[in-house]
Amino acid sequence: MKLPSVSRNQPRASAVRSYELRAKSPVAACLLAFSLILPALPATAATPQPAFHVEEATIADIQQAILAKQVTATDVVKLYLARIKAYNGPAVEYPEGLLGPVKTIPHATGLGALITLNLRPATLKAMGFDPRKARSMTDAVDSDPNMPDALETAAEEDRRFAATGKLVGPLHGVVIAIKDQYDTFDMRSTSGADAFYANDRPPHDATFAQRLREAGAIILAKANMGEYAGGYGHNRTSFGGVAVNPYDTERDPGGSSAASGISVAANLVTCAIGEETTWSIRSPAEYNSSVGFAPTQELVSRVGLIGAGVNTRTGPIARTVEDAARVLTVIAGYDPKDELTAFSVGRMPEQPYETFTHATSLKGMRIGIVREYMDRSIATKAELENIALAEQAIEDLRKLGATLVDPGADGLFTDYIRRYNPMLSNASFAKAHPEMFPVGEDGKPTTDQIETLVALAMAPAKVPGKVTIRDFPAAQAAGEGKYYYDLYLAQRGDANIKTLSDLVTKANFYNDGTPNGGKPTGLKTTDSAKVFDTALRMQRRFVIQQILLQCMAEQKLDAVVYPTGTLPPPKIGAPGGRGGSTTGGTAAWTFLGQQGFPAITVPAGFTTQVYDRELDPTAPAPAPAESGSGEGRAPRQATRLAGPFPAVLPVGVDFLGRPFSEPTLFKIAAAYEQATKHRRPPADFGPLPAAH
């Protein structure tokens, strides 16, 4: 096994956290088993060293401890494995088996976060893990020497370090979990599905996964997710079951990179990788009191992603801004196999991203406030506490020296939408406003539409309809899902699953009793497409980018700020799911993120109470036409708010900037993080009992 030599980014000096192999039966037995399985490692210094606690350890902490010979990479992996053994068990009850309905557990002792562990079968068995956590279900022997497991990789790093005294790369000793939507050549990769691949291992790593390994990262696990990145629930898969929020195990952990966020929050790994098409990096980061960075669309390769798309982004979830930056430094950049990354050439900073995470003042920075996503006049009572915490974050930015540009009630982007949307959206805008752009029975215009558009350009105040950023509907791309699924499967070359149709017919699906739960409805609908048409999606992307960039240029903004979401995590299985926002709370995740802008979420505090949605028995039943009798349609359910109930749940704040403005966002986010220090680990998943 070959590992690269160190090339850059030696860790900064910092106080070294203490090292202690914490264990208690059965954890102690597991660690003892590992010590018997692994070859002896070089002895460390005889002088007693301070203890090292892996909980909340940063990349710099781990590497400083390794350099000081207080801990080895193998020790670090074992510490995380002990926590995984203690805390990664079943998170809910399955009275009818893994594929049936579930029952949530208050203060559950398991999280259901990691579905595959990078361990050889003998090691997995010796530590007492469920055989279903094996690296492969189709290769029971798993003896290929070219596929070292996490402990073998760590041992090789230790050997190299003992021989040279140098780290093998900028992520030496850093333990990573990767969302199961991404390919790893040594572990099963199925997007969380229980699909019947002939070989559940893909032939190659995702590009970013290969870069992580080359930098010295130790990929320990594949993280659970919303199956196929959504569609059947945001925190459940047929293979891995349900994952839960460590701050309240009866609540949603975010979607669909839920378990990537959980594994970071509960200190099962150092950092994790998530995928975001709409909200799926920042939502789980927010719900898990962590940092999530969804980079510029074209910055990180999508190669090796199951179900990629025009808007998909790959990014880190970490406990600190600096750690997220260190990971992004490694995975960012041009990949000739992903044409979108060609846009990144010549647009990346000369210095590593982590060098921008040490600012303590924001003097000279101008930050716009997206009031559209925190409008108290239209908010429900369920949203008010999240909005209040976002408002406090804005005041904290002001104290740090930033100039805050506050548009007031009209909204930051409204004036620019009036000015530019009719012209940029043109035919799409005309179709949406037939009162101004009438057509005859044949569908042809009965007036000069260009003349009307010119008139609106001259008098933007006459633009009709709602014109806040909240009011843009999502733009779909016909056939996109089928194209990217079939392309991925063709490139993977599996002997049994070759097309999206195979994924529908050659897999198990869960059935949890919710509308469409367990039915492959979404995949069937996706598979029915016959035309691939991204015209409207790409037009919408250009429209919003132009509007936001013009606003930022005219207002001289370095970034904008808004709540990551205005609703706390809902109860798992609650009617309406994450619905109920009137301020566009989820649109902040979905809509702006879909346009390719980089955005980072940082912990902004915790709620004190929460309102939950429940079915409203006094409401009339939905009309038959709305009942969702057609496949793929869920019945509308009348709900009402109940509460408030005491609840301490994480809340995040987002910073969004121009494409390729990652250095600026890291500067803002790090200064805010250090000034406020809102990150807090989940109380129920703290340090393990000390070994005796």
C-alpha positions as CSV (number, residue, x, y, z in Angstrom):
1,M,0.0,0.0,0.0
2,K,1.4,3.3,-1.0
3,L,0.7,6.6,0.8
4,P,1.9,10.0,-0.4
5,S,4.5,12.0,1.4
6,V,3.5,15.3,3.1
7,S,3.5,18.2,0.7
8,R,1.8,21.1,2.4
9,N,-0.1,22.5,5.3
10,Q,1.7,21.3,8.4
11,P,-0.8,21.7,11.3
12,R,-0.9,24.9,13.3
13,A,0.5,25.0,16.8
14,S,-2.3,24.5,19.4
15,A,-2.9,23.1,22.8
16,V,-2.9,19.3,22.5
17,R,-6.0,17.6,23.8
18,S,-5.5,14.7,26.1
19,Y,-5.3,11.1,25.0
20,E,-7.1,8.3,26.7
21,L,-8.3,5.0,25.4
22,R,-11.7,5.1,27.1
23,A,-13.4,1.7,27.3
24,K,-15.7,-0.3,29.4
25,S,-17.2,-3.7,28.6
26,P,-18.0,-4.5,25.8
27,V,-15.9,-1.6,24.4
28,A,-12.8,-2.6,26.4
29,A,-13.0,-6.1,25.0
30,C,-13.3,-4.8,21.5
31,L,-10.2,-2.7,21.9
32,L,-8.3,-5.6,23.4
33,A,-9.4,-7.7,20.4
34,F,-7.9,-5.1,18.0
35,S,-4.6,-5.1,19.9
36,L,-4.4,-8.8,19.3
37,I,-5.4,-8.6,15.6
38,L,-3.0,-5.8,14.7
39,P,0.7,-6.0,14.4
40,A,2.7,-4.3,17.0
41,L,3.3,-0.6,16.4
42,P,6.4,1.4,17.2
43,A,6.6,2.4,20.8
44,T,5.9,6.0,21.7
45,A,8.0,8.1,24.1
46,A,8.3,6.7,27.6
47,T,7.6,10.0,29.3
48,P,4.1,10.2,30.6
49,Q,1.9,12.3,28.3
50,P,-1.3,14.2,28.9
51,A,-4.4,12.3,28.1
52,F,-5.9,12.7,24.6
53,H,-9.7,12.9,24.3
54,V,-11.1,12.3,20.8
55,E,-14.3,14.0,21.6
56,E,-14.4,17.4,19.9
57,A,-10.8,16.9,18.7
58,T,-10.0,19.0,15.6
59,I,-7.7,18.0,12.7
60,A,-5.0,20.2,14.2
61,D,-5.5,18.6,17.7
62,I,-5.1,15.1,16.2
63,Q,-2.1,15.9,14.2
64,Q,-0.4,17.8,17.0
65,A,-0.9,14.8,19.2
66,I,0.6,12.5,16.6
67,L,3.6,14.7,16.0
68,A,4.1,14.8,19.8
69,K,3.9,11.0,19.8
70,Q,1.1,11.1,22.3
71,V,-1.2,9.1,20.0
72,T,-1.0,7.1,16.8
73,A,-3.3,7.1,13.8
74,T,-4.3,3.6,14.8
75,D,-5.2,4.8,18.3
76,V,-7.3,7.5,16.8
77,V,-9.2,5.0,14.6
78,K,-9.7,2.8,17.7
79,L,-11.1,5.6,19.7
80,Y,-13.7,6.4,17.1
81,L,-14.5,2.7,16.7
82,A,-15.2,2.5,20.4
83,R,-17.6,5.3,20.1
84,I,-19.2,3.8,17.1
85,K,-19.6,0.5,19.0
86,A,-21.2,2.3,21.9
87,Y,-23.5,4.8,20.0
88,N,-24.2,3.5,16.5
89,G,-26.7,0.9,17.3
90,P,-30.4,0.8,16.2
91,A,-32.0,4.2,16.7
92,V,-35.7,3.1,16.6
93,E,-37.7,0.0,17.2
94,Y,-38.6,-2.2,14.2
95,P,-41.5,-4.3,15.4
96,E,-42.0,-5.8,12.0
97,G,-38.4,-6.0,10.9
98,L,-36.0,-3.6,9.2
99,L,-38.4,-2.9,6.3
100,G,-41.5,-2.3,8.4
101,P,-43.0,0.5,10.4
102,V,-40.8,2.0,13.1
103,K,-41.4,3.3,16.6
104,T,-39.2,6.2,17.9
105,I,-37.4,5.9,21.2
106,P,-37.0,8.8,23.6
107,H,-33.3,9.2,24.6
108,A,-32.3,6.2,22.4
109,T,-28.8,4.9,22.9
110,G,-28.2,4.3,19.2
111,L,-28.1,6.7,16.3
112,G,-28.2,4.5,13.2
113,A,-25.7,6.8,11.5
114,L,-23.0,4.6,9.9
115,I,-24.2,1.7,7.7
116,T,-20.8,0.2,6.5
117,L,-17.5,0.1,8.4
118,N,-14.2,-0.2,6.6
119,L,-13.0,-3.2,8.5
120,R,-12.0,-6.7,7.4
121,P,-14.4,-9.5,8.3
122,A,-12.3,-10.9,11.1
123,T,-11.8,-7.5,12.7
124,L,-15.5,-6.7,12.4
125,K,-16.4,-9.9,14.1
126,A,-13.7,-9.6,16.8
127,M,-15.1,-6.2,17.8
128,G,-18.6,-7.5,17.9
129,F,-20.1,-5.4,15.1
130,D,-23.2,-6.5,13.2
131,P,-22.1,-8.5,10.1
132,R,-24.4,-6.2,8.1
133,K,-21.8,-3.5,8.7
134,A,-19.3,-5.4,6.6
135,R,-17.5,-3.7,3.7
136,S,-19.3,-5.9,1.2
137,M,-22.3,-8.1,1.1
138,T,-21.1,-9.7,-2.1
139,D,-17.5,-10.5,-1.1
140,A,-17.7,-12.4,2.2
141,V,-13.9,-13.2,2.1
142,D,-12.8,-9.7,1.5
143,S,-9.1,-10.6,1.4
144,D,-7.8,-8.4,-1.4
145,P,-4.5,-6.9,-0.2
146,N,-5.0,-3.9,-2.5
147,M,-8.1,-2.9,-0.4
148,P,-6.6,-2.1,3.0
149,D,-9.1,-1.5,5.7
150,A,-9.1,1.6,8.0
151,L,-6.9,0.0,10.6
152,E,-4.4,-1.3,8.1
153,T,-4.3,2.1,6.5
154,A,-3.7,3.7,9.9
155,A,-1.0,1.2,10.7
156,E,0.8,2.0,7.5
157,E,0.6,5.7,8.3
158,D,2.1,5.0,11.7
159,R,4.9,3.0,10.1
160,R,5.7,5.9,7.7
161,F,5.6,8.4,10.5
162,A,7.9,6.3,12.7
163,A,10.4,6.1,9.8
164,T,10.3,9.7,8.7
165,G,8.9,11.8,11.6
166,K,6.6,13.5,9.1
167,L,2.9,13.3,8.4
168,V,2.0,11.5,5.1
169,G,-0.2,14.4,4.1
170,P,-2.4,17.3,5.2
171,L,-5.1,14.9,6.5
172,H,-2.9,12.4,8.2
173,G,-4.8,10.7,11.0
174,V,-8.1,12.3,10.0
175,V,-11.0,9.9,10.2
176,I,-13.8,10.4,7.6
177,A,-17.3,9.2,7.0
178,I,-18.7,9.5,3.4
179,K,-22.4,9.6,2.5
180,D,-23.3,6.3,0.9
181,Q,-24.3,8.2,-2.3
182,Y,-20.6,8.3,-3.3
183,D,-18.4,5.5,-4.6
184,T,-15.7,4.0,-2.5
185,F,-13.9,1.1,-4.2
186,D,-13.3,-0.8,-0.9
187,M,-16.9,-0.5,0.5
188,R,-20.4,-1.2,-0.7
189,S,-21.9,1.9,-2.4
190,T,-25.7,1.8,-3.0
191,S,-27.1,5.2,-2.0
192,G,-28.5,3.5,1.1
193,A,-30.6,1.0,-1.0
194,D,-30.9,-2.7,-0.5
195,A,-30.3,-3.3,-4.2
196,F,-29.1,-6.6,-5.6
197,Y,-25.8,-5.6,-7.3
198,A,-23.7,-8.4,-8.6
199,N,-20.8,-6.5,-7.0
200,D,-21.9,-4.0,-4.4
201,R,-18.5,-2.4,-4.6
202,P,-18.0,0.1,-7.5
203,P,-14.8,-0.3,-9.5
204,H,-13.4,3.1,-8.6
205,D,-13.4,5.8,-5.9
206,A,-15.3,9.0,-6.4
207,T,-12.7,11.6,-7.4
208,F,-12.8,13.4,-4.1
209,A,-12.5,10.2,-2.1
210,Q,-9.3,9.4,-4.0
211,R,-8.0,12.8,-3.1
212,L,-8.9,12.3,0.5
213,R,-6.9,9.1,0.7
214,E,-3.9,10.7,-1.1
215,A,-3.9,13.4,1.6
216,G,-3.7,10.8,4.3
217,A,-7.4,10.7,5.4
218,I,-8.6,7.4,6.8
219,I,-12.1,6.6,5.4
220,L,-13.7,4.7,8.2
221,A,-17.3,4.4,7.2
222,K,-20.2,5.0,4.8
223,A,-22.9,7.2,6.3
224,N,-26.7,6.4,6.2
225,M,-28.8,8.9,4.2
226,G,-32.2,9.5,2.8
227,E,-32.5,6.6,0.3
228,Y,-31.5,7.7,-3.1
229,A,-31.0,11.2,-1.6
230,G,-34.7,11.6,-0.7
231,G,-38.0,10.4,-2.0
232,Y,-38.7,7.8,0.6
233,G,-37.8,9.7,3.7
234,H,-35.0,12.0,4.6
235,N,-33.4,9.8,7.3
236,R,-34.2,6.2,6.3
237,T,-32.9,3.6,3.9
238,S,-33.8,0.0,3.1
239,F,-30.3,-1.2,3.9
240,G,-29.4,0.9,6.9
241,G,-32.8,1.7,8.5
242,V,-33.5,5.0,10.4
243,A,-31.0,7.6,11.6
244,V,-32.0,10.0,14.4
245,N,-31.0,13.4,15.7
246,P,-28.5,13.0,18.6
247,Y,-30.0,16.1,20.3
248,D,-33.4,14.5,20.4
249,T,-33.6,10.9,19.1
250,E,-37.3,11.3,18.2
251,R,-36.5,14.1,15.8
252,D,-35.3,14.5,12.2
253,P,-31.5,14.7,11.8
254,G,-31.8,16.6,8.5
255,G,-31.8,15.3,4.9
256,S,-30.6,13.7,3.0
257,S,-26.9,13.7,4.2
258,A,-28.4,13.2,7.7
259,A,-26.0,10.6,9.0
260,S,-23.0,12.6,7.8
261,G,-24.1,15.3,10.2
262,I,-24.9,12.9,13.0
263,S,-21.5,11.2,12.8
264,V,-19.7,14.5,13.2
265,A,-22.0,15.8,15.9
266,A,-21.7,12.7,18.0
267,N,-17.9,12.4,17.5
268,L,-18.0,9.1,15.6
269,V,-15.6,10.6,13.1
270,T,-13.5,13.7,12.6
271,C,-15.3,15.0,9.6
272,A,-17.7,13.8,7.0
273,I,-18.7,14.4,3.4
274,G,-22.2,15.2,2.3
275,E,-24.0,15.9,-1.0
276,E,-26.3,18.8,-1.6
277,T,-28.8,19.3,-4.4
278,T,-31.1,21.4,-2.3
279,W,-30.5,21.4,1.4
280,S,-28.6,18.2,2.1
281,I,-25.3,19.5,3.5
282,R,-26.5,22.5,5.4
283,S,-29.7,21.0,6.8
284,P,-28.0,18.1,8.6
285,A,-25.2,20.4,9.7
286,E,-27.7,22.9,11.2
287,Y,-29.8,20.1,12.9
288,N,-26.6,18.7,14.4
289,S,-24.9,21.8,15.6
290,S,-22.1,21.5,13.1
291,V,-20.5,23.4,10.2
292,G,-21.6,22.5,6.7
293,F,-20.1,23.9,3.5
294,A,-21.8,23.6,0.2
295,P,-19.2,25.0,-2.2
296,T,-19.5,26.7,-5.5
297,Q,-21.2,24.2,-7.9
298,E,-18.2,23.9,-10.1
299,L,-15.5,23.6,-7.4
300,V,-15.7,19.9,-6.4
301,S,-16.0,16.9,-8.8
302,R,-19.3,15.0,-9.0
303,V,-17.6,11.9,-10.5
304,G,-18.6,8.8,-8.5
305,L,-21.9,10.2,-7.4
306,I,-25.1,8.0,-7.6
307,G,-27.8,10.2,-9.1
308,A,-25.8,13.3,-9.8
309,G,-27.4,16.3,-11.4
310,V,-26.8,19.8,-12.7
311,N,-27.2,21.2,-9.2
312,T,-25.5,18.6,-7.0
313,R,-22.6,19.7,-4.8
314,T,-20.1,17.9,-2.7
315,G,-18.9,19.4,0.6
316,P,-17.6,18.8,4.1
317,I,-19.4,18.7,7.4
318,A,-17.2,19.3,10.4
319,R,-17.3,20.6,14.0
320,T,-15.3,23.7,13.2
321,V,-15.0,26.1,10.2
322,E,-11.2,25.5,10.0
323,D,-11.7,21.7,9.7
324,A,-14.3,22.2,6.9
325,A,-11.7,24.4,5.2
326,R,-8.9,21.9,5.5
327,V,-11.1,19.2,3.9
328,L,-12.2,21.5,1.1
329,T,-8.6,22.3,0.3
330,V,-8.0,18.7,-0.5
331,I,-11.1,17.9,-2.5
332,A,-11.5,21.1,-4.5
333,G,-10.2,21.6,-8.0
334,Y,-10.4,20.6,-11.6
335,D,-11.2,17.0,-12.5
336,P,-11.1,16.3,-16.3
337,K,-13.8,13.7,-15.8
338,D,-16.3,16.4,-14.6
339,E,-16.7,19.1,-17.2
340,L,-18.2,21.5,-14.7
341,T,-15.0,21.8,-12.7
342,A,-13.4,23.4,-15.7
343,F,-14.9,26.6,-14.4
344,S,-12.7,26.4,-11.3
345,V,-9.4,26.7,-13.3
346,G,-7.7,30.0,-12.5
347,R,-10.4,30.8,-9.8
348,M,-9.0,29.1,-6.8
349,P,-7.0,30.9,-4.1
350,E,-3.2,30.6,-4.1
351,Q,-3.3,29.7,-0.3
352,P,-5.1,26.8,1.3
353,Y,-8.7,27.5,2.4
354,E,-7.8,27.1,6.1
355,T,-5.5,30.1,6.0
356,F,-8.6,32.2,5.7
357,T,-10.1,30.9,9.0
358,H,-8.2,33.0,11.5
359,A,-9.8,36.4,11.3
360,T,-11.0,37.9,14.5
361,S,-12.5,41.1,13.0
362,L,-14.9,41.7,10.1
363,K,-14.1,45.4,9.8
364,G,-14.4,46.5,6.2
365,M,-16.8,43.6,5.3
366,R,-20.3,44.4,4.0
367,I,-22.9,41.8,4.6
368,G,-26.5,42.0,3.2
369,I,-29.4,40.7,5.3
370,V,-31.9,38.5,3.5
371,R,-35.0,39.7,5.4
372,E,-37.2,37.8,2.9
373,Y,-36.3,34.7,4.9
374,M,-36.9,36.1,8.3
375,D,-40.1,38.2,7.9
376,R,-41.8,38.2,11.3
377,S,-45.0,39.7,9.8
378,I,-45.7,36.4,8.0
379,A,-43.9,34.0,10.2
380,T,-45.8,31.4,12.3
381,K,-45.0,31.2,16.0
382,A,-43.1,28.0,15.3
383,E,-40.5,30.1,13.4
384,L,-40.0,33.0,15.7
385,E,-37.2,31.6,17.9
386,N,-35.1,30.6,14.9
387,I,-35.6,34.1,13.5
388,A,-34.6,35.6,16.8
389,L,-31.4,33.6,16.9
390,A,-30.6,34.8,13.3
391,E,-31.2,38.4,14.4
392,Q,-28.8,37.9,17.3
393,A,-26.2,36.5,14.8
394,I,-26.6,39.7,12.8
395,E,-25.9,41.8,15.8
396,D,-22.8,39.6,16.6
397,L,-21.6,40.3,13.1
398,R,-22.0,44.0,13.7
399,K,-20.0,43.8,16.9
400,L,-17.2,42.1,14.9
401,G,-17.0,45.2,12.8
402,A,-19.0,44.2,9.7
403,T,-21.3,46.7,8.0
404,L,-24.8,45.2,7.8
405,V,-26.9,46.3,4.8
406,D,-30.5,45.9,5.9
407,P,-33.2,46.4,3.2
408,G,-36.1,46.4,5.6
409,A,-39.5,44.9,4.8
410,D,-39.2,45.1,1.0
411,G,-36.3,42.5,1.0
412,L,-32.7,42.6,-0.2
413,F,-33.4,41.3,-3.8
414,T,-36.9,42.6,-4.5
415,D,-35.9,45.8,-6.4
416,Y,-33.5,43.8,-8.6
417,I,-36.1,41.1,-9.3
418,R,-38.5,43.9,-10.5
419,R,-35.7,45.3,-12.7
420,Y,-34.3,42.2,-14.3
421,N,-36.6,39.2,-14.0
422,P,-39.1,40.0,-16.8
423,M,-36.2,40.5,-19.3
424,L,-34.1,37.5,-18.1
425,S,-37.0,35.1,-17.8
426,N,-38.7,36.5,-20.9
427,A,-40.9,33.8,-22.4
428,S,-41.2,32.0,-19.1
429,F,-42.2,35.3,-17.4
430,A,-44.8,35.9,-20.1
431,K,-46.3,32.5,-19.7
432,A,-46.6,33.0,-16.0
433,H,-48.5,36.3,-16.4
434,P,-51.2,35.8,-19.1
435,E,-53.0,39.0,-17.9
436,M,-50.2,41.1,-19.4
437,F,-49.2,38.7,-22.2
438,P,-52.5,37.3,-23.5
439,V,-52.5,34.5,-26.1
440,G,-55.2,33.2,-28.4
441,E,-56.8,29.8,-28.6
442,D,-54.0,28.6,-30.7
443,G,-51.5,29.6,-28.0
444,K,-49.9,32.4,-30.0
445,P,-49.5,35.9,-28.5
446,T,-52.2,38.4,-29.3
447,T,-50.0,41.4,-28.4
448,D,-46.4,42.4,-28.9
449,Q,-44.7,40.7,-25.9
450,I,-41.4,42.4,-26.6
451,E,-43.1,45.8,-26.4
452,T,-44.6,44.9,-23.0
453,L,-41.2,43.7,-21.7
454,V,-39.6,46.9,-22.7
455,A,-42.3,48.8,-20.9
456,L,-41.7,46.9,-17.8
457,A,-38.0,47.5,-18.1
458,M,-38.7,51.2,-18.2
459,A,-41.2,51.1,-15.3
460,P,-40.2,48.2,-13.0
461,A,-42.8,49.2,-10.4
462,K,-45.5,47.9,-12.8
463,V,-44.1,44.3,-12.7
464,P,-47.0,42.2,-11.6
465,G,-47.3,39.4,-9.0
466,K,-45.2,38.6,-6.0
467,V,-41.6,39.6,-6.4
468,T,-39.6,38.5,-3.4
469,I,-37.0,35.8,-3.6
470,R,-39.4,33.5,-1.7
471,D,-41.8,33.5,-4.6
472,F,-39.7,31.8,-7.3
473,P,-40.9,28.3,-7.9
474,A,-38.4,25.5,-8.3
475,A,-37.5,24.9,-11.9
476,Q,-37.4,21.2,-12.9
477,A,-35.2,19.6,-15.5
478,A,-37.1,16.9,-17.4
479,G,-35.4,13.6,-17.6
480,E,-32.4,14.7,-15.5
481,G,-32.7,12.0,-12.9
482,K,-33.0,9.2,-15.5
483,Y,-30.1,10.5,-17.5
484,Y,-27.7,10.7,-14.6
485,Y,-28.8,7.4,-13.0
486,D,-28.4,5.5,-16.3
487,L,-25.1,7.2,-17.1
488,Y,-23.7,6.3,-13.6
489,L,-24.9,2.7,-13.9
490,A,-23.4,2.3,-17.4
491,Q,-20.1,3.6,-16.1
492,R,-20.2,1.3,-13.1
493,G,-20.7,-1.7,-15.3
494,D,-22.4,-4.0,-12.8
495,A,-23.5,-7.4,-14.2
496,N,-26.9,-7.3,-12.6
497,I,-28.0,-3.7,-12.2
498,K,-27.4,-1.9,-15.4
499,T,-30.3,0.7,-15.6
500,L,-32.6,2.7,-13.4
501,S,-35.3,0.1,-14.3
502,D,-33.1,-2.5,-12.6
503,L,-32.9,-0.4,-9.5
504,V,-36.8,-0.5,-9.4
505,T,-37.1,-4.2,-9.9
506,K,-34.0,-5.6,-8.2
507,A,-34.2,-4.2,-4.7
508,N,-36.0,-4.3,-1.4
509,F,-38.0,-1.3,-0.3
510,Y,-39.2,-0.5,3.2
511,N,-42.9,0.1,4.0
512,D,-43.4,2.3,7.0
513,G,-47.1,3.1,6.6
514,T,-46.6,6.7,5.4
515,P,-47.8,7.9,2.0
516,N,-45.6,6.2,-0.6
517,G,-43.4,4.8,2.1
518,G,-41.4,1.9,0.7
519,K,-42.9,2.1,-2.7
520,P,-40.4,2.6,-5.6
521,T,-42.7,5.3,-6.8
522,G,-40.2,8.1,-7.2
523,L,-37.8,5.8,-9.1
524,K,-40.6,4.7,-11.4
525,T,-41.6,8.2,-12.1
526,T,-38.0,9.2,-12.8
527,D,-37.6,6.1,-15.1
528,S,-40.7,7.0,-17.1
529,A,-38.9,10.1,-18.7
530,K,-38.1,9.9,-22.4
531,V,-36.7,13.5,-22.9
532,F,-33.8,15.2,-21.2
533,D,-34.4,18.9,-21.1
534,T,-32.6,21.3,-18.7
535,A,-33.5,24.5,-20.5
536,L,-35.8,25.9,-17.8
537,R,-33.5,24.9,-15.0
538,M,-30.5,26.5,-16.6
539,Q,-32.5,29.7,-17.4
540,R,-33.7,29.9,-13.8
541,R,-30.1,29.4,-12.6
542,F,-28.9,32.3,-14.8
543,V,-31.7,34.6,-13.8
544,I,-31.1,34.2,-10.1
545,Q,-27.3,34.4,-10.4
546,Q,-27.7,37.6,-12.4
547,I,-30.1,39.1,-9.9
548,L,-28.0,38.2,-6.8
549,L,-24.7,39.3,-8.4
550,Q,-26.1,42.6,-9.6
551,C,-27.5,43.2,-6.1
552,M,-24.1,42.3,-4.5
553,A,-22.2,44.5,-6.9
554,E,-24.4,47.5,-6.6
555,Q,-24.6,47.2,-2.8
556,K,-20.9,46.4,-2.6
557,L,-21.7,43.2,-0.6
558,D,-19.1,40.6,0.3
559,A,-21.8,38.1,1.4
560,V,-25.4,37.8,2.5
561,V,-26.7,36.3,5.7
562,Y,-30.0,34.5,6.6
563,P,-31.3,31.7,8.9
564,T,-30.3,28.3,7.6
565,G,-33.9,27.4,8.3
566,T,-36.7,28.9,10.3
567,L,-38.1,25.7,11.7
568,P,-36.4,23.4,14.3
569,P,-36.1,19.7,13.6
570,P,-39.6,18.1,13.4
571,K,-40.6,14.9,15.0
572,I,-39.8,11.8,12.9
573,G,-43.0,10.8,11.1
574,A,-44.8,14.1,11.9
575,P,-47.5,15.0,9.4
576,G,-46.2,17.6,6.9
577,G,-42.6,16.7,7.6
578,R,-40.6,19.9,7.4
579,G,-43.6,21.8,6.1
580,G,-45.2,24.8,7.8
581,S,-42.8,27.6,7.0
582,T,-44.4,30.8,5.8
583,T,-41.1,32.7,5.4
584,G,-39.5,30.4,2.9
585,G,-37.4,28.8,5.6
586,T,-36.7,25.6,3.6
587,A,-36.4,27.7,0.4
588,A,-33.3,29.3,1.9
589,W,-31.8,25.8,1.8
590,T,-33.3,24.7,-1.5
591,F,-33.7,27.7,-3.8
592,L,-30.5,29.7,-3.3
593,G,-28.4,26.6,-3.0
594,Q,-29.7,25.3,-6.3
595,Q,-28.2,28.2,-8.2
596,G,-24.6,27.2,-7.5
597,F,-23.6,29.9,-5.0
598,P,-21.3,28.8,-2.2
599,A,-22.9,28.8,1.3
600,I,-21.8,27.8,4.8
601,T,-23.9,27.1,7.8
602,V,-22.5,27.7,11.3
603,P,-24.1,27.0,14.7
604,A,-26.1,30.0,15.9
605,G,-27.4,28.6,19.2
606,F,-30.2,26.4,20.5
607,T,-34.0,26.7,20.9
608,T,-35.7,26.7,24.3
609,Q,-39.0,25.5,23.0
610,V,-40.6,24.0,19.9
611,Y,-44.0,23.7,18.2
612,D,-44.9,20.5,16.6
613,R,-47.4,19.7,13.8
614,E,-50.1,17.3,14.5
615,L,-53.1,16.1,12.5
616,D,-56.2,18.4,12.9
617,P,-59.2,16.2,13.5
618,T,-61.5,19.1,13.2
619,A,-60.6,19.9,9.6
620,P,-62.7,18.5,6.8
621,A,-61.4,15.5,4.9
622,P,-59.5,16.2,1.7
623,A,-61.6,16.2,-1.5
624,P,-61.3,13.1,-3.6
625,A,-59.5,14.9,-6.3
626,E,-56.8,15.9,-3.8
627,S,-56.6,12.5,-2.1
628,G,-53.5,11.4,-4.0
629,S,-55.1,8.2,-5.4
630,G,-52.7,8.3,-8.3
631,E,-49.4,6.7,-7.8
632,G,-46.7,9.0,-6.5
633,R,-49.2,11.5,-4.9
634,A,-49.6,11.8,-1.1
635,P,-52.9,12.9,0.3
636,R,-53.1,16.4,1.7
637,Q,-53.3,16.3,5.5
638,A,-54.7,19.1,7.6
639,T,-52.4,20.0,10.4
640,R,-52.2,22.4,13.3
641,L,-49.5,23.6,15.6
642,A,-49.2,22.1,19.1
643,G,-47.1,23.4,21.9
644,P,-44.9,25.0,22.9
645,F,-42.9,22.2,24.3
646,P,-39.5,22.6,26.0
647,A,-36.8,21.6,23.5
648,V,-33.1,22.4,23.2
649,L,-32.4,22.0,19.5
650,P,-29.6,23.4,17.3
651,V,-30.1,26.4,15.0
652,G,-27.8,27.6,12.3
653,V,-27.1,30.7,10.3
654,D,-26.0,30.8,6.6
655,F,-23.5,32.9,4.9
656,L,-23.7,32.9,1.1
657,G,-21.4,34.6,-1.4
658,R,-20.5,34.9,-5.1
659,P,-19.3,31.9,-6.9
660,F,-15.7,31.0,-5.9
661,S,-15.8,33.4,-2.9
662,E,-15.0,30.5,-0.5
663,P,-12.1,32.4,1.2
664,T,-14.4,35.3,2.0
665,L,-17.1,33.0,3.5
666,F,-14.5,31.1,5.5
667,K,-13.3,34.5,7.0
668,I,-16.8,35.6,8.0
669,A,-17.8,32.2,9.3
670,A,-14.7,31.6,11.3
671,A,-14.8,35.1,12.9
672,Y,-18.4,34.6,13.9
673,E,-17.7,31.0,15.2
674,Q,-14.9,32.1,17.4
675,A,-16.8,35.1,18.8
676,T,-19.9,33.1,19.6
677,K,-18.8,29.5,20.2
678,H,-22.3,28.1,19.8
679,R,-21.2,24.5,18.9
680,R,-22.3,22.1,21.7
681,P,-22.0,18.3,21.5
682,P,-25.1,16.2,22.2
683,A,-25.4,15.5,26.0
684,D,-26.6,11.9,25.6
685,F,-23.6,10.9,23.5
686,G,-20.7,12.1,25.6
687,P,-17.3,10.6,26.6
688,L,-17.3,6.9,27.2
689,P,-16.6,5.6,30.6
690,A,-12.9,5.4,31.3
691,A,-11.2,2.0,31.1
692,H,-10.1,0.4,34.3
